[in-house]
Amino acid sequence: MRNYNRKLLKRRVISPCVSYGEWEGRLKRRCSHVFNILNNN
C-alpha cells in the first residue's frame, strides 16, 4: 500500500491527500511533508 500511495503522490499530489482525508491525522502530516519536499526541489 505504501508504494501505491507513493506512485499516486508522484502523479497527483493533491488528490491522494483529499481522497484519504478520512485519515486526517496521519495523512495530513504525510501530505504536508511531501509538499515540503516538492516545494524545496
C-alpha positions in Angstrom: 0.0 0.0 0.0 2.9 2.4 0.7 4.3 2.0 -2.8 0.9 2.5 -4.3 0.4 5.7 -2.3 3.8 6.9 -3.3 3.0 6.4 -7.0 -0.2 8.4 -6.6 1.6 11.2 -4.8 4.1 11.4 -7.6 1.3 11.7 -10.3 -1.2 13.7 -8.3 0.0 15.2 -5.1 -3.3 16.9 -4.0 -5.7 14.1 -5.0 -4.4 11.4 -2.5 -4.4 14.0 0.3 -8.0 14.8 -0.4 -9.2 11.3 -1.0 -7.5 10.0 2.1 -8.8 13.0 4.1 -10.6 10.5 6.3 -7.2 9.7 7.9 -6.8 13.4 8.8 -4.2 12.8 11.5 -1.5 10.7 9.8 -2.3 11.5 6.1 -2.3 15.3 6.5 1.1 15.1 8.2 2.4 12.9 5.4 1.0 15.1 2.7 2.4 18.3 4.1 5.8 16.5 4.4 5.5 15.6 0.7 4.5 19.1 -0.2 7.6 20.5 1.6 9.9 18.1 -0.3 8.3 19.0 -3.6 8.5 22.7 -2.8 12.1 22.5 -1.8 13.0 20.7 -5.0 
